[in-house]
Amino acid sequence: MSELTTSNLANKIDGKLTGPDVIIQGIFTFLNHAKPGDAVIRHWIDAKGVEIARNRGVSCVVTQNPRGDAVKKAEELDFSLIVTPKIELANGFALRWSIENFAEKSIRVVVTGTNGKSTTAHMVQNILNKAGYNCYTNTDSKSEFNTLIDPVVSDHISRFKAKTGKSIDAMVIEVSEVQGWLDKLMVNHAYLMTDAVQPDVLVLTNISMDHMGLVNSLEETYKEVHGSLLAVEQSSKNNFVVINYDDPLLKRMAENIGTKPGIISHGTVEPGFNPDLTVKIDGIYRGKELFLKMEELPFKSQHFLENTMAAIGACLAMNIDIETIKAGVLSYSPLNRRFSILNNEPLIIDDFAHNPEGIIATIKSASKITESVLYILFAIRGSRGEVINRLNAEALASALKNINYSLVITSSVEVVDHLNTVHTSEIEAVFNVLKEHDIKYTFKEELEDALNFTLAKAAKKDTVLLIGAQGMDPASEILRKSLDH
């Protein structure tokens, strides 16, 4: 392990060191995980936190916000405290350091974009596992550790061998395309994290509206996503980018790529453009060759097909055996709430559609397999502001045109925490849009009430679609209990 001192670290992250210059003998981690010698990264810390860190024997604490007498306490205890102007600089450095010390020879994939990151990353991991790699990913069925707010990914990588008994020889890192702390945008988040990982392959899924308040236009989102590509272009590696050419902004981005990185494209065949991977009625094609038959694929929604092509493209870039790629796709088990089937009669589908593009695509996919009425239970996004909820309602209204539907809206008041509470202004924003488009709906404050109401109306031949972000997360558990009775 390369030697790192607190003064070296402070210089790397534009920080100011209070206390002694000592050798950091452990890893980068959280205060509650820390062992003697570790370096703790926290967005804020107070005097009590400094005292706890000192008593735990950690090498230093790095923070952006020293509260109260934190600096004074560090001086009194002769303890190393580094104050950095941006905590993401510390977490970016910690990620790079952890990879260099614990996974230096690993092959690496970064996946970013607005929708489809988790599914794509998880599928790539499944393929790499099939290929015999010990593969780490920061996406699992419950969480997406894709930020530079804290050192969770660095901690995971550093502890991987101790926990599994194996070294990391491949990693798939999901990077949030836009990230912030409270209401402040972490500018260049995607660039910093991608640059820290130094991937062999970058996957760009799409660019659409989300994270309103942190960014306020597609152009701002474009700029943040483009940061990942800049990091890859500046890398000394011989690397690739996998691009969804059906996304107009990504297509524009691709047109400005020079000789590096190499491009693997997927999308629709057009005059003068034959993507490396495309979808036709009978399956996914690689060039002119039928790669996977449609009937073999575990799911057939448009988003799933796009994510599948992205995962295939990433693994082709890494020279994974063709038959292994096919086996990895066909054996893929989706993450929770990714067009998950919860019941058959009536057919109940649960999906984490939480922004305009996701809502439209999911309703479109569900309507194609609906024999009779499509019952939609939609959870309003809580504590995300009026703008994103207005845009989501516009998408909902657009998707419901020309289909036989019944719509129920919920604010999930009994199951969300304070970070996801739906405010009156957010409810009104949704209602006003639906009224403008003459969309009929029923509103239920409680999620369980909304579920019971919907199920009481739906016949066996109907389809029930559950969509929304955190407000719909508990639905499957509530539904399981309801169906059991």
Buried (B, 14 or more C-beta within 10 A) or exposed (E): EEEBBBBBBBEBBEBEBBBEEBEBBBBBBBBEBBEEBBBBBBBEBBBEBBBBBBEBEBBBBBBBEBBEBBBEBBBBBEBBBBBBEBBBBBBBBBBBBBBEBBBEEBBBBBBBBBBBBBBBBBBBBBBBBBBEBBBBBBBBEEEBBBBBBBBBBBBBBBBBBEEEEEEBBBBBBBBBBBBBBEEEBBBBBBBBBBBBBBBBBBBBBBBBBBBBBBBEEBEBBBBBBBBBBBBBBEBEEEBBBBBBBBBEBBBEBBEEBEEBBEBBBBBEEEEEEEBBBBBEEEBBBBEEEEBBEBEEBEBBBBBBBBBBBBBBBBBBBBEBEBEBBBBBBBEBEBBEBBBBEBBEEBBBBBBBBBBBBBBBBBBBBBBEEBEEBBBBBBBBBBBBBBBBBBBBBBBBBBBBEEBEBBBBBBBBBEBBEEEBBBBEEBBEBBBEBBEEEEBEBBBBBBBBBBBBBBBEBBEEEBBBBBBBBBBBBBBBEBBEEEEEE
